[in-house]
Amino acid sequence: MMTTKQGKYLAFIYYYSKLNGRAPSEADIRVYFNVTPPSVHQMLLALERRGFISRVPGQARSVKLLMPRERLPELESQMPDKRLQNDATFGRQRRCRGLRFICPSPGKSR
């Protein structure tokens, strides 16, 4: 049995992976849910302990879902439309619209 919050994280991992062809980073999860880095890390550890995901410690973007899509809740937008989200990781602001924030921002790449 998963909690509502765990379900949201699992749904985000599923949809991010489906849309982008790779697993989300902890920073991607942090930005979407607007939480601290330790909160994301602790949630991933809890999901791994409960057998919902697998991951390789120390390897970036290694999160894999271990449950079928049918058991996941629908993903609800965590951010209202047109809200500007500061992203300290990239040092710029990006306009967030649900899952659209996942697309690369225009401009110089690092």
HELIX and SHEET records of a PDB file:
HELIX    1   1 THR A    4  ASN A   20  1                                  17    
HELIX    2   2 GLU A   26  PHE A   33  1                                   8    
HELIX    3   3 PRO A   37  ARG A   49  1                                  13    
HELIX    4   4 ARG A   69  ARG A   71  5                                   3    
HELIX    5   5 GLY A   98  ILE A  102  5                                   5    
SHEET    1   A 2 ILE A  53  SER A  54  0                                        
SHEET    2   A 2 LYS A  64  LEU A  65 -1                                        
SHEET    1   B 2 ARG A  83  ASP A  87  0                                        
SHEET    2   B 2 ARG A  92  CYS A  96 -1                                        
END                                                                             
